[in-house]
Amino acid sequence: MAKIGRNILCPCGSGKKYKNCCAAKKNYDWDSALLSKF
C-alpha cells in the first residue's frame, strides 16, 4: 500500500488535503486511486 502524507492533496481528486478528506476511510484503495490518475 502506498504511504500518503496527511498534508498533501488527497489522491481521490477532491482537491482537499488528505487529512480533511479520506484520512478516516479505512478501506480506501490508494493504489487504485493513484494509478487511475495516469
VOVEXFI-994434 format. One record per residue: residue in three letters; x, y, z of N, C-alpha, C, O in turn. Coordinates in steps of 0.05 Angstrom, whole numbers. Each point is the difference from the previous one (the first is absolute). Last residue first. Layout:
 residuo   n.xx   n.yy   n.zz  ca.xx  ca.yy  ca.zz   c.xx   c.yy   c.zz   o.xx   o.yy   o.zz
     ALA      X      Y      Z      X      Y      Z      X      Y      Z      X      Y      Z
...
END
This chain:
 residuo   n.xx   n.yy   n.zz  ca.xx  ca.yy  ca.zz   c.xx   c.yy   c.zz   o.xx   o.yy   o.zz
     PHE    -65    165   -279     18     -1    -23    -13    -11    -24     13     -2    -21
     LYS    -54      9    109      8     27     -8     16      0    -26      2     21    -13
     SER    -29   -101     61    -21     10    -18      6     29     -9    -12      9    -20
     LEU     68    -55     84      4    -10    -28    -21     11    -19      6      4    -24
     LEU    -13     16    117     24     13    -11      5     -9    -29      7     17    -17
     ALA    -79    -56     64     -5     29     -3     24     14    -12     -3     17    -18
     SER     10   -109     40    -17      4    -23     -6     30     -5     -1      8    -23
     ASP     51    -30     99     15     -8    -24    -17      4    -25     10     10    -20
     TRP    -49      4    106     18     22     -9     15     -8    -25      4     18    -17
     ASP    -97    -47     65     21    -13    -16     18     21    -13     -5      9    -22
     TYR    -58    -13    116      4     14    -25     23    -13    -15     21     -4     12
     ASN    -63    -15     78      2    -20    -22      4     14    -27     -6    -13    -20
     LYS     -2     63    105     18    -22      5      4    -19    -24     22    -10     -3
     LYS    -47    118     20    -10    -24    -15     21    -22      3     22      2     -9
     ALA    -11     88     44    -15    -18     18    -10    -25    -15    -10    -18     14
     ALA     59     88    -59     17    -12     21    -15    -19     18     12    -19     10
     CYS    -40     76    -90     -2    -29      1     17    -13     22      2    -24      1
     CYS    -16    126     -1    -17    -14    -20     -2    -30      6    -20     -8     13
     ASN     76     76     31    -27     11      2    -20    -15    -19    -23      8     -2
     LYS    117    -30      6     -9     -1     28    -29     10      4    -13     -7     19
     TYR     58     12   -105     -7    -27      7    -12     -2     28    -19    -14      5
     LYS      7    104    -61     22    -14     12    -10    -27     10    -23     -4      7
     LYS    -29     44    -90      4      6     28     26    -14     10     10    -17    -14
     GLY    -49      8    -75     13     26      3      5      8     29     12     21      5
     SER    -50   -105    -49    -19     20     11     12     28      1    -14     20      0
     GLY     51   -111    -27     -6     20    -20    -19     22     10     -9     16    -17
     CYS     56    -95     59    -27     -7    -11     -9     21    -20    -19     -5    -15
     PRO    103      6     68      1    -12    -26    -28     -7    -11     -1    -10    -23
     CYS     30     93     90    -11    -27      1      0    -12    -28     -8     13    -19
     LEU     80     61     53    -27     -1    -12     -9    -29     -1     16    -18     -5
     ILE     52     40     82      0      3    -29    -29     -1    -10    -18     -7     15
     ASN     47     -3     78     -3     27     -9      2      3    -30     -1     23    -10
     ARG     12   -108     60    -26     12      9     -4     28    -11    -23      9     -2
     GLY     78    -91    -48      4     20     21    -26     14      6    -17      4    -17
     ILE     32   -106    -20    -11     26     -7      5     19     23     -7     -6     23
     LYS     43    -95    -67     -2     17     23     -9     28     -9     10     10    -20
     ALA    -32   -110    -26     15     25     -2     -3     16     26    -22      1     11
     MET     17   -110    -20    -17     23      0     18     25      0     20      1     14
END
